[in-house]
Amino acid sequence: MKNNYKIIVQFDGTNYCGWQYQKPGTPTVQGEIVRALKVIAKKVVIVTGSSRTDSGVHSMGLTANFNISIKIEPDSLKRALNSLLPEDIRIADCQLADRSFNARYAATSKTYIYRIFLGQVLSPFQFRYYTHIPFPLDLNAMRRAVKHFIGEKDFSSFTSDKPEKKRIREVTSFTMRVKGEEIIFTIEGRSFLRYMVRNIIGTIIDVGRKKIEANDIPAIFDAKDRRAGGQTAPPRGLTLAKVEYDGLE
């Protein structure tokens, strides 16, 4: 009988072409975990992730699951994986899950954080995790813009996803917090389209630069055309903070 393990994966995405496995030789987070599990299980193990992060995007809480035929205590499996993984990928938690648990399809909420640094000098200890904008932004206009993205809407103007993919998504919570020289955006929803979060943030940055008016955002939604929206924000400022599941901690 196979055992289903649920893991929480933290990683610095700088050196990876995103989460999802790609062609051999392309560095991905999923690929590294599959490689480590092959050493432990003596066979290729399919790993299912809750999200497909872009190249350069980070994670504090991406969730994944996999089935293996050998039973190992979760803490022992966590230690074994961490001993085999690169230092910029860590298994923060490992648990035995119900056999029906699927990290992708069972997710009920995902929360992303985007960080911007406004000061003139960005520390070398922070540059991997912040987008640096060393010039003034209209913060009040950006706060007004944030409100337009909350709720269930057609996000066609904020994604580069496949045309046949359903574009209706619900943003359940979206906040902008200014702390000293930092702007921290926190956005939550059940699921997000490709580049959706980065395109939303990029559009809000364009509002702050006075390239777009906050009141123009409803018309951008109505256009249902990616060309109507703002820029795509850089990946380094984006972190998947957590993924939630009904009935699970």
N, C-alpha and C positions, 0 to 999 in steps of 0.2 A: 504494500500500500504506500502511495506517495504522501508526503507531508508538505503542506502548503505553508510557506514562511512569508511573513510580511516584514519588510524592512523600511526604515526611513534613511534616505541617502542625503548627505550633505556634501557639496562639492564647490570648488572654485572652478568656474567654467572657462577660464581664460585659455587654457591649452586644449580645449575640446571643441569639436564641431557639433556641439549639442548633446542631448541625451541619446537620441535614437541611433542604433547600430546602422552603419553605412558600409560601403565596400571595404574589403580587407585593406588594412594600412591606414584607414582614416580614424583618428583618435576620437572616440566617443565614450561617454560615461557608461552607457549600457554595455558597450563592447568590453570595457574593463571589468565590469562585474561578471559578465558571461565568462571571460577568461579566468577569473579567480574561482568561480564556481566549478569550472571544468577540472581544476586541480583537486578540488574537494570531492566532487561527485564522480570523477573519472569518466565524465560524459558531458556533452553539450546540454546546458540547461536553458530553457526559455525563460526570460525575465520580462515581466510586464510592468511598465511604468505608468504612473498616474498622469504624466504630462510629457510633452515633447518640447523640451526647452531649446531655444535657438543657440547657435554658436556664440560662446562668450557669456552666456547667461548663467547665473549662479543658483544654488539651492541651499536652503536651510531645512527643507521638509518634503522634498519629493518622495513619494511613497512607491514602492514596487513590491511585487510578489513573485514567487517561483515555487515549483514543485520538485522535490527530490525524493528518491526512494529510500534514502538512508535517513534515520532519525538522529538528529544532533540537538543537544540542548541549545536554545536560542543564544544564550550568552557565549557559549563555546563557538557557535557558528559566527557570531559577530566578531569575536576575536580572530578567528581564522580568516575571515574575509578581510578584515583590516590589516592583517599581516601580509596579505597578498596584493592589496590594492595600492595604487600610487598614493602619496601623502596628501594630494589635493582632492582625494575622494575618501570619505569616511562613512561607515555604517553607524549611524547614531543610535539606532534601536533595531532590535530583531525580536519577533514574536512568532509563535505558532498561530496560524489563522484557521478559520473554518475552511473546509475544502472548497466551498463555493466562492470564497472571497476573490475578487478581481480588482486590482488596484486602479485600473482605468475606469471600468464601468460602474464600480460601486461608489466612486467619489461623489460627494454631495456639495462640496465647496472647495474652492482654491483661492488662496490669498497671495498676491504679489506685492512686493515693495520695490519702489523705484527711488533712488537717491541722486540728488543733484547737489554739487558743491559750488557756491557762488563766490568764494574768496579768490584772491589773486594767486595764492600759492596752495596747490593741492599736495598734501603729504605723499611721499612715495609709499607710505604704508596704507594709503587709502585709494590710490589711483585705479586699482583694479575694480573697485566697487562703487565708484561714483562717476557720474557724468559731470565734467567740469565746464561751467559756464561763467567765465570771469568778467561778466559785464551785467549792467542792471537789467532786471526783468520787472514787468508790471505785475506784482504779486496779487493785487486786488483783482485785476482782470483774470488772472489764472484761477483764482478761487471761484470766480463767477463761472468760468468755463467748466470746472469740475462738475458742477451741478447738472450740466446738460447730459452727462454720460450715465447718470444713475437711472436704473429702470430697465424694462425689457424693450429692446429696440433692434432695428435692422442695422448691423454694423458693417455693411458692405463697403462703406467709404473708409473703413479703418482696418482692412485686412487684405492680404495678398493670397488668401486661401483659394482653393479650387472653386471655379464658378458654380459647380453643381452642389457644393456644400451648403447646408442650411446656414443662413447668416443671422438669424434671430438669436440673440443672446441677452441674458439679464445680468446687469451689474447691480449687485445687492447693496454694496457699500463702497464708497470712494471718498477718501479724505486727503487733504493736503495740509501738512504741518510744516511750519517754518521754525527752525531751531538754530539760532545764531546764523551761521553762513550756510546752513543746510536746508534743503527742501526735501521732505520725505512724503512720497505719495504711497497710500495703501489702498489697493483695489481688490475687491472680493466678488466672486461670482461662481456659478456652478461649473462653467467651462468657458474657454476663450478660443477665439480663432487664431490662425497663424499671424504673428506680428501684431495682433490686436492691441495688446497692452502698450507696446512700444510706439505704435501709431497714435494711440490716444495721448500718451505722454508727449510725443513729438508735436502733436497739434496744440497741446496746452503750452508747450514751450514757445511755439510760434505766436500764440496769443500774448505771452509775456514779452515777446520781441516786437509786438505790434504789427506783425505780418498778417494776422487774422484777428478779427473782432470776436469777442466771446459770444455776442449775439448772432454771429454768422454760423455757429455750430449746428443749430437745427436745420439750416439750409444744406449744410454739408451732409448731414444724415439723409435728407430727402434726395440728394443727388444719387446716392447708392453707387458711387464711383470713387475708387481709391484716389484718382487724380484730383478730386475735390478736397481731400483732406490735407493735413500738414505733413511735416517731415516724419521719418521713422527715427525715434530716439535711439542712441547707441545701446548695444546690449549690455555693456559693463555695469550700467547703473541698476540693472534689473535682477531681482532675486525672488525665486519661488519660496515664499515664507512657510506655508503650511498647506496641507491637504486634509480635508475632514471627511469623515464617514459616519453615517447614522449608526448609533449604537456602539461605536468604537471610540476609544480615547485617542 
